[in-house]
Every structure is written in structure tokens, then in C-alpha cells.
């Protein structure tokens, strides 16, 4: 995810010399960023940073934070995309600082993600604008009013791509059981999900209206929706799924 974001910043015009990448085990995902002239170091050093993006796995965040102290100044903005790690856990290691906690999702890898973010009270308007510009490089971003809102963002958009992939998987399996060749059913499901998503973005209409546009009274779509929208159907099922993901995110944030 960090490599995807860095690639988006460079594509948007950030001068490579202004980007320092710190990763002692840089993999293939970082190669385009490094080839663009960004600096790669095994440990941070040099001039103090204006912005530090913490794009690491949550379980290694505590080990990574102390090494950043030499390049931090009082005004350095920290942007964390370490899932489940609270601002308080960062401040416990680095002290009270301007911190933005963000939750992108995997479509950011192709520039089609969306990010939810929360800024603590030490983030100035200027720093907030900088964070918004950086986080928007891989897709739109939205601010939430309290840090706990990030857990709900995680449950909806952070984990949401997996829900959509499961729907495509289930739709393809259903198509195969209805008599289609499995490879054809998969292609139909894949393009149906992708096309419907793109239509939602481009049309600007509410999903409910788009659903009504497709549904003829007493037609085939209505027959299917009667099943999906029945008591205990897709709506209540997703509500329980999001609630379970949110509860788990809250649990991880407390650890």
C-alpha cells in the first residue's frame, strides 16, 4: 500500500528528490518508486521530515517508530495507515505530535481506492490539507469526526473489497450451477461487478435508484431481488458482517 501511494504521489508531480523511502527489505512493489529517483535507506537519516507516512504492518509499528525520532521535528505530520493502531499508541512512543490516522483500501493499488481519515487536535489546517492531498493520490478520501469512526470505515471500505470479491465468487458459482461453463460464469460475474461499480461512480445516482432502473415489475430481476431482499437476506446479512468487522477493529485498537 505504501508503494502504491508513493507511486501516486510521483505520478501527481511530487519531485522524486523530496521522497525518502525507508524499508530495509524493499520488495518488487517499490522498484518503480526507486527507479524514479526516490531515496532508499535502511534507516532514516538526513534532514528532518515535514511529513512521515507510517505504511507498515501494525505488528511491527512499535519496532519501527523509535528509529524515526532523529528526523522528527515538532511540526512533523505523521500519517499512519497501520490498521488497528490508535493515535495514542503512536504518541506513547513518539510523544504528542500531529497525527492523522487513515484507512485506505486495496483498490488504491490501481488508483481507485477510497480512504477514511481522522486528524487529532494538533493537526493544523495546513497540515490537514497536506494530508488530504497525499491521501487523495490513490482515490478520494473522507474525514471522520472522531477516531472511533475509523473502525467503522475499516468495516465498510477497508474490508469492503473482500465482500465484493466474495459476491463475484458466489455469483460465478451460481452461474455454473445454472448451467454455464465455469470460466464463462466467472467472466460474466467479474465484468458485471466491475461494470456495475463503474456505473455507480459515473452516473452519480443513488444505488437504490440504479437498482430500480434495472428492475422490471414481475421480471427476472424482481424474482431474484425477492430472494435477496427477503427477511434475513442480503441487507441484514451485510449489517451483521459490518458489525462483526467493526467489533474486531475495535478489539484490535485496544490491544
C-alpha positions as CSV (number, residue, x, y, z in Angstrom):
1,X,0.0,0.0,0.0
2,X,2.9,2.4,0.8
3,X,4.4,1.7,-2.6
4,X,1.1,2.4,-4.3
5,X,0.7,5.7,-2.5
6,X,4.3,6.7,-3.3
7,X,3.7,5.9,-7.0
8,X,0.6,8.0,-6.9
9,X,2.5,11.0,-5.4
10,X,5.2,10.8,-8.1
11,X,2.6,10.5,-10.8
12,X,0.9,13.6,-9.5
13,X,4.1,15.6,-9.8
14,X,6.0,15.2,-6.5
15,X,9.7,15.7,-7.1
16,X,11.5,12.3,-6.5
17,X,14.2,14.1,-4.5
18,X,11.6,15.1,-1.9
19,X,10.6,11.5,-1.2
20,X,12.6,9.3,1.1
21,X,11.7,5.6,1.3
22,X,12.7,3.7,4.4
23,X,12.5,0.0,4.1
24,X,15.3,-2.5,4.9
25,X,13.6,-5.2,2.9
26,X,12.3,-3.3,-0.1
27,X,10.5,-5.7,-2.5
28,X,9.4,-5.6,-6.1
29,X,6.5,-3.3,-5.3
30,X,8.9,-0.5,-4.5
31,X,11.0,-0.9,-7.7
32,X,9.1,1.7,-9.8
33,X,9.4,4.2,-6.9
34,X,13.1,3.6,-6.5
35,X,13.7,3.7,-10.3
36,X,12.1,7.2,-10.3
37,X,14.9,8.5,-8.2
38,X,13.4,8.3,-4.7
39,X,16.0,7.7,-2.0
40,X,16.0,4.3,-0.4
41,X,17.6,3.9,3.1
42,X,17.8,1.1,5.6
43,X,17.3,3.6,8.4
44,X,16.0,7.1,8.4
45,X,18.6,9.9,8.5
46,X,19.4,13.3,7.0
47,X,17.2,16.3,7.2
48,X,14.1,16.5,9.4
49,X,11.0,15.4,7.6
50,X,7.9,17.6,7.0
51,X,5.6,14.5,6.7
52,X,6.2,10.9,7.7
53,X,3.8,8.2,6.4
54,X,3.7,5.1,8.5
55,X,2.9,2.4,5.9
56,X,3.9,-0.7,7.9
57,X,2.1,-3.8,9.2
58,X,0.6,-3.0,12.7
59,X,2.6,-5.7,14.4
60,X,5.9,-4.1,13.5
61,X,4.9,-0.4,14.1
62,X,6.3,-0.3,17.7
63,X,9.7,-1.5,16.5
64,X,9.7,1.0,13.6
65,X,8.7,4.1,15.5
66,X,11.8,4.8,17.7
67,X,14.1,4.9,14.6
68,X,12.1,7.9,13.3
69,X,12.9,10.2,16.3
70,X,16.1,11.7,14.7
71,X,14.1,13.0,11.7
72,X,11.1,14.3,13.5
73,X,10.6,18.0,14.4
74,X,7.8,19.4,16.5
75,X,5.7,20.2,13.4
76,X,6.3,16.9,11.5
77,X,3.0,15.4,10.4
78,X,2.6,11.7,11.0
79,X,0.1,9.9,8.7
80,X,-0.5,6.3,9.8
81,X,-2.1,3.6,7.7
82,X,-1.2,0.9,10.2
83,X,-4.5,-0.9,10.7
84,X,-5.9,-1.0,14.2
85,X,-3.2,1.1,15.7
86,X,-4.5,4.1,17.6
87,X,-3.0,7.6,17.7
88,X,-2.4,7.1,21.5
89,X,-0.2,4.0,20.7
90,X,1.9,6.2,18.4
91,X,2.1,9.0,20.9
92,X,3.2,6.6,23.6
93,X,6.4,6.0,21.6
94,X,7.0,9.4,19.9
95,X,5.3,11.8,22.2
96,X,2.4,14.2,21.5
97,X,2.5,15.1,17.8
98,X,0.2,16.0,14.8
99,X,-1.1,12.6,13.7
100,X,-3.6,11.6,11.0
101,X,-4.9,8.0,11.2
102,X,-6.1,6.8,7.9
103,X,-7.6,3.6,6.4
104,X,-7.2,3.2,2.6
105,X,-8.3,0.1,0.8
106,X,-6.7,-2.2,-1.8
107,X,-8.2,-0.6,-4.9
108,X,-5.7,2.2,-4.2
109,X,-3.2,-0.1,-5.9
110,X,-4.9,0.8,-9.2
111,X,-5.7,4.4,-8.2
112,X,-9.4,3.6,-7.5
113,X,-9.3,3.3,-3.7
114,X,-11.0,5.4,-1.1
115,X,-9.6,6.5,2.3
116,X,-11.2,7.4,5.6
117,X,-9.1,9.6,7.9
118,X,-9.1,11.2,11.4
119,X,-6.9,14.1,12.5
120,X,-6.0,14.7,16.1
121,X,-6.2,18.2,17.6
122,X,-2.6,19.0,16.9
123,X,-3.1,18.9,13.1
124,X,-3.2,22.4,11.7
125,X,-5.4,23.4,8.8
126,X,-2.3,23.5,6.6
127,X,-1.2,20.0,7.7
128,X,-4.7,18.7,7.2
129,X,-4.7,20.0,3.6
130,X,-1.3,18.3,3.0
131,X,-2.6,15.0,4.4
132,X,-5.7,15.3,2.2
133,X,-3.6,15.9,-0.9
134,X,-1.4,12.9,-0.2
135,X,-4.2,10.5,0.7
136,X,-6.2,11.5,-2.4
137,X,-3.4,10.4,-4.7
138,X,-4.9,6.9,-4.9
139,X,-8.6,7.9,-4.9
140,X,-11.0,10.1,-2.9
141,X,-10.7,10.5,0.8
142,X,-13.2,11.4,3.6
143,X,-12.7,12.8,7.1
144,X,-14.4,11.3,10.1
145,X,-15.2,13.4,13.2
146,X,-13.8,11.0,15.8
147,X,-11.1,8.4,15.9
148,X,-13.6,5.6,16.6
149,X,-15.1,6.3,13.2
150,X,-12.0,4.7,11.6
151,X,-13.2,1.3,12.9
152,X,-16.5,1.8,11.0
153,X,-14.5,2.9,7.9
154,X,-12.4,-0.3,8.2
155,X,-15.6,-2.4,8.4
156,X,-17.2,-0.7,5.3
157,X,-14.5,0.3,2.8
158,X,-11.3,-1.2,4.3
159,X,-12.7,-4.7,4.4
160,X,-15.4,-4.0,1.7
161,X,-13.4,-5.1,-1.3
162,X,-13.4,-8.6,0.1
163,X,-17.2,-8.6,0.4
164,X,-17.4,-7.6,-3.3
165,X,-15.0,-10.3,-4.3
166,X,-17.0,-12.8,-2.4
167,X,-20.1,-11.7,-4.2
168,X,-18.4,-12.1,-7.6
169,X,-17.2,-15.5,-6.5
170,X,-20.7,-16.6,-5.3
171,X,-22.3,-15.2,-8.5
172,X,-19.9,-17.2,-10.7
173,X,-20.6,-20.4,-8.7
174,X,-24.3,-19.8,-9.0
175,X,-24.0,-19.3,-12.8
176,X,-22.1,-22.5,-13.1
177,X,-24.8,-24.3,-11.2
178,X,-27.4,-22.8,-13.5
179,X,-25.7,-24.4,-16.5
180,X,-23.0,-22.1,-17.7
181,X,-19.4,-23.2,-18.2
182,X,-17.4,-22.2,-15.1
183,X,-15.0,-20.0,-17.0
184,X,-17.8,-18.2,-18.7
185,X,-19.7,-17.7,-15.5
186,X,-16.6,-16.2,-13.9
187,X,-16.1,-13.8,-16.8
188,X,-19.8,-12.7,-16.6
189,X,-19.6,-12.2,-12.8
190,X,-16.3,-10.4,-12.9
191,X,-17.5,-7.9,-15.6
192,X,-20.9,-7.5,-14.1
193,X,-19.5,-6.5,-10.7
194,X,-16.9,-4.2,-12.2
195,X,-19.3,-2.6,-14.6
196,X,-22.0,-2.0,-12.0
197,X,-19.4,-0.4,-9.8
198,X,-18.2,1.9,-12.5
199,X,-21.8,2.8,-13.4
200,X,-22.4,3.9,-9.8
201,X,-19.4,6.2,-9.9
202,X,-20.1,7.7,-13.3
203,X,-23.9,8.1,-13.0
204,X,-24.0,9.8,-9.6
205,X,-27.4,8.2,-8.9
206,X,-28.1,6.5,-5.6
207,X,-27.6,2.7,-5.7
208,X,-31.3,2.3,-4.8
209,X,-32.3,4.2,-7.9
210,X,-29.9,2.3,-10.1
211,X,-31.4,-0.9,-8.7
212,X,-34.9,0.3,-9.6
213,X,-33.7,1.2,-13.1
214,X,-32.7,-2.4,-13.8
215,X,-35.8,-4.0,-12.2
216,X,-38.9,-4.5,-14.4
217,X,-42.1,-5.3,-12.5
218,X,-42.6,-9.1,-12.3
219,X,-39.4,-9.7,-14.3
220,X,-36.4,-11.8,-13.8
221,X,-34.5,-9.2,-11.8
222,X,-37.5,-8.8,-9.5
223,X,-37.7,-12.5,-8.9
224,X,-34.0,-12.6,-7.8
225,X,-34.4,-9.5,-5.6
226,X,-37.4,-11.0,-3.9
227,X,-34.9,-13.6,-2.6
228,X,-32.1,-11.2,-1.8
229,X,-34.3,-8.6,-0.1
230,X,-36.4,-11.1,1.9
231,X,-36.2,-11.1,5.7
232,X,-32.7,-12.2,6.7
233,X,-31.5,-11.6,3.1
234,X,-28.6,-9.5,1.8
235,X,-29.3,-6.3,3.8
236,X,-29.4,-7.9,7.3
237,X,-26.5,-10.2,6.4
238,X,-24.3,-7.3,5.4
239,X,-25.3,-5.4,8.5
240,X,-24.2,-8.3,10.7
241,X,-21.0,-8.6,8.7
242,X,-20.1,-4.9,9.1
243,X,-20.9,-5.0,12.8
244,X,-18.6,-8.0,13.2
245,X,-15.8,-6.3,11.3
246,X,-16.2,-3.1,13.3
247,X,-16.2,-5.0,16.6
248,X,-13.0,-6.8,15.6
249,X,-11.4,-3.5,14.6
250,X,-12.3,-2.0,18.0
251,X,-10.8,-5.0,19.7
252,X,-7.5,-4.7,17.7
253,X,-7.4,-1.0,18.5
254,X,-7.5,-1.7,22.2
255,X,-4.6,-4.2,22.1
